[in-house]
Amino acid sequence: MIAEFYRVPVVAAAPAARRTGWLLAVWACLGAPVVAAEPGRFTETRRLMGVPWTITVCGPTAEAAAAAIAAGFTEVARLERILSDYDPASELARLSALAPTREPVEVGEDLWRVLSRAVEIRDATDAAFDPTVGPLTSLWRQARRAGRLPPAERLAEARQAVGPEALRLHPALRAVSLERSGMRLDLGGIGMGYALDRALEVIGRHGIAAAMIDASGDIGVSGPPPGSPGWSIAVAPLRAANAPPFDPEKVVRLTLAHQAVTTSGDAFQAVEIAGRRYSHIVDPRTGLGVSGPTAVTVVARDCTTADALATAASVLGPDRAMRVIGGQPGCAARFVWQEDGQIRSESSPGWAAQISQTPR
């Protein structure tokens, strides 16, 4: 969908035909079988990790495409069983239940990779992204449902269980220590990106050189489709409430190959409490949702990085976020927000380069 400000402000399109959606790349219906979107291009959508995932591949035959797509979905489902903070049987949830740990706990390779990258992003963003934020996200979910801020004493208690000191990694052991009672890991801002990256790898091992995965806001692509410089992703402009429909001429189009793009914001998941709009994205420093409306789009070499940086940027705000992202290799971003009834934006130095090569 081409979104309004209070909806998701991103569109994606395959090179030959523009489609609309939150980074939605192809025509697909939830639960539909693999279909040929156009000659040589096949697509399927399934619901995983709580949202629709659409995989599009350029393959020699429908059979080869179906096998690759099925393998990609199987990989996402496997990782959901590891990384989910909703499933009490997931590896992540079982690890969190051990807090505080008396000694380091060895974890599986995938969980180790995600936690290691999460800590790197945490350190690069001054803990604006923090994988220990679980106690605060749980409390904030309750507050959003109730429509009121968390009680001060419960908020203070949850904040005591969160922070860089709560999690220690032991690389030589591929193990982690959970240092605080009541802590809970939450990989919601990075796990989906990691699963998308791994699914693209699996699809590539099935002989597919050109693929795109749209995970309802996260998009990752491998090589470009035949005869194209890349996959075309269109980012629609934000607009203030009650403003006229957006001007199609203001749509920003990205052409991506072996890259990822993520948009994070409060378009779908926001709550207004005492006249103030809050996002579902929690600021680890306050325990409250980020004030909105805002949206940030991040382009990176992989979706793991794009996913986490988009979450961190929402917390940091436009000025600090653009400085941080501008210092990350292969990354670029645009931050858009509403201020005094006007839509404002700020971009990192690399953003213009991302859009300058895209044909109009």
N, C-alpha and C positions, 0 to 999 in steps of 0.2 A: 504494500500500500504506500502511496505517497502521502506522508503523514502531516498532520497539523502539528502545532507546537505541543499540544497536550496528548499527542499520539507519537508514535515512533518516527523520527525524522530522517529515515534513510530508505533508499531504494537500491535495488541491485538489478543488473540486467546482464544476460548473456550477450556476447558481441553482436549477434545477428538480429536480436529482437529485444527491445526494452520491456521489462516486466516491473511490477511494483510490489513493494513489501519492505519490512525491516531487513535490510540487506538480503532481500529475497531474490534468488538468482534465477529461478526457472519456474515454468508452469508446473504445478504439481498439486495433487489433492491428498489430504491426509489419509494414509492407509492405501493409496493407490498402488497398483503394480508398476514395475518398471515400464516406462513408455518412452517412445522416441519423441523428444521435444522438437527435433528437426533431424534430417538425415545424419546419421553418425553420432547423434547426441542423445543420451538416455538419462532418465531421471526417475527418482522415487523418493517419497516422503514417509517417514515413520516418526512416532513420538518416543523420545528418549530423554532422560534427565529432566522430565517434566515439560518439555517443549518440543515442537515439531523440528525435525532435522530433514533437510533435503540434500540429497547427493546427486550431482550431475556429472556424468563422465562422457568423454568422447572415446568410443570403442569401435572395433572393427565389426562386431556382431552384437545382436541383442543378448545372446547367451554369454559372451565374454563380459559385457557390461553388467548383466544381472549378477554374475558371480562376483565381480569386483565390488559392486554396490552392497551386496549381501555381506561380504567380508568386512566392509567398512562399518556397517551397522552392528555387526557382531562385535567388533572391537569397541565401539562406543558402549554397548550394553555391558561388556566385560568390565570396562573401566568405571561404569556407573556403580557396579557392585563393590568397587574398591574405594571410590572417592566420595560417595554420597554422604552427606551429613543428615539426611532424612531417614535413611535405612539403618536401623540399629544393628543389622548384621554386617554392614560394610566394614572393610578393614579400617577405614578412618574412624568410624564410630566406635569400634571395639578398642582402638588405640586410645581415643579420648576418654573412654570409660575407665582407663587405668590410672588417670591422673589423681594425685601426683605419683610418678613412678619412682620406685626405690633405686632402680638401676636402668641403664639404657635398654630400650626395646628395639629389637631388630624389626625392620619393616620390609615389605616387598619392593621390588625394583621400581615399579610405577609410582607408588606412594612416595618413595625416597626422591625420585626425580621431581615430582611436583612440589614437595616440601622444600627441597634444595632451591628450586627456582623461586618459590614463594619468599624464602628468606632473602635471596638476592634482591628481589624487587622491594621487599620491606626495607632493606638497608639503603637502597637507591632512592627511596621516596620518603625517608625519615619517618617510617612506620605509618604512612598514610594508607598503605596496604599492609595488613597484618593477618597472617593465617590463624592467630590465636583469638580472633574476634568473636568466636562462637558464642560465648555467654552474652555478649552484647547484641548479636543478631537475633538470638532467641528472645531476649527481652524486648527488642524493638518490634519483632513480629507480633508479640502480644499487644504492645502499645498501639500498633497500627490497627489491629482488629478492634481494640477497645475505643480507639479514637481519642486517646488521651496520653500524655507523657508518662513514662515509667515513674513509679514512686522513687523519690530521691534515695531512700535507703537501699532499695534493690539495685538501683543504678550504680551506686557506690560499691556495693558488694560485687557486682559483675565486673566493674572496671578493675577491681583488685586481682581478678583472674586473667587479665589480658595484658599483653605487652611483650616486647622483644625478649625480656628475661624469662618469660614463661616457657619458652621452647629452646632446647639446645639440640644441635645436630652433632653426630659423631661419625664423620665420614669413614674413618678406618673400620668401623663396625657396621656401617649402613644402618645406624640405629639412632633413635631420638630419645630425649628425656623430656618429660612433662613436669615442670617444676612447681606448679601451683595447684592447690586444691580447687576444684570447681571449674577448671579450665576445660575448654572444648575447642577443637580445631574446626575451622570452617574454610573450605577451599572453593566456595561458591564463586569467587571472583577470578579463579584461575583453572579450576578443574575442567570446565567445559572446553576451554581453549586447548588444554593439553589433550583431551580426548579427540578433539578435531584434528590436531596435528598427527596423532597416532593413527587415526583412521585414514588420513591422506597417505601416510607411509604404507599402510596395508594395501590400499587401493593401488599404489604404485607397484607393489610387489606382484600384483596381478597383471602387470603389463600395461597398465593405463598411465599414459604420460600426461594427459590433460584432464583434470578433475576439479570440481568446485564443491565445497560443502558449506551449506548455510544452516547454522544452528540458531535460528531465530534471534539474530543480533550479532553473532560471531560468524565471519566468513573466512575461509581459508581456501587457497587455490594452489594447484601445482603448476604444471606447464600450461602455456596458452593453447587454446583450441587451434586446429589446423587453419592456416591462413589468417590468423589474427595475432596482434602483438600481445594480447592478454585478455583476461576476463573484465568486462566493463561493470563497474560498481558506481551507482549514482547516489550521491548524498543530497537529499532534499533540504532546502532551507527551512529553518525554524520560523515560526510566526507566533506572534502574541495572541492571546485569547481574543476572540471576536474580530480578528483581523481578516482581510480578504484572503482568498486562496493564494497560495504561493505562486510566484512567477516562474514558469518552467525554465526561463532563460537563466535563472539563478541556481539551477541544479548544478552541483559540482560532480564531475565524472572522473573516476579513477580507473586506470587500466592496470591491472595487477597480474603478475606472474610470479609464482613461488613466494607469495606474500600472504598476509592476513590483514583484515580490517575488522575492528570492533567498535560499536557505538554503545556507550553507557550513559544512562540518565534516568530521569523519573517519568518518562513518557507514559508508561503503563502502570507503574507501581509507586504511587505517591499518596500521601494522606495530608489533609489540612487539619491542624490542631491549633485552636485559639488564633485563627486567622493567619497562620503561617504554614507554608507548604513544605513538606518533608519528603525526601526520597526514601526508597527501600534500602539505599546504600548507606551503611552505617559508618560514621566517622569514629575510628578506634579511639580517638583522643577524648571524645565527649560521650560516646555511647548513644548518640542521637542520629537520626537520619540527616543526610546532607540537605541543606536548604536549597530549594529550587524555585523556578524550573531551570534545569540545565541539561546539556547534552555534550558529550565529548566523543569525538571519533579519532581512533588511533590506528595508524598503519604501521605494521612491523613485519619482520622477516618470518615470524611464526605467530600462531594464534595464542599460544601460551603467554607470550610477552604482551601481545596486544590486549588480551583479556585483562591481565593484571594491571597494566598501565592505565587502561581506561577507568578501572575502578579507583585506582590511586588518584588519578587526575580529578575525578569527581570530588574527592575529599580535599585535595590541595587547592582547588580554585584555579582560575585561568592563568594568573601571572606565574605562580610557582610551578604549576603543572607544565606549562610550556617550556620553562627553563629545564626542568627535570627531563622531560621527554626529548627535548632538543639535544641533550647530552647522551642519549642512548643510541648506539650504532644502529642504523637502518630503520629508525623510528621517526614518525612525523605525526602531528595531531592538530586538530582544530577544536577549540572549546567555544561553545555557544551558550549564552545565558540571557535571562531577562532581567533588566534593570530599569527601574522607573518607567515601566510600561513599554520599554524599547528592547528590541533584540540586538544584542551585542556579540561580537566574536573576537577571538584572538587565536593566532596560529603559531605553531613552532616554525623555526627557520626552514625545515625540510618540507613543510606542507606544500608550498608553491611548486616545488619540484615534482611532487607526486601528481599534481594535476596538469602541469605544463605540457606533458607529452600526450595527453589524452585528446584525440581528435574530436571536434565538435560536429 
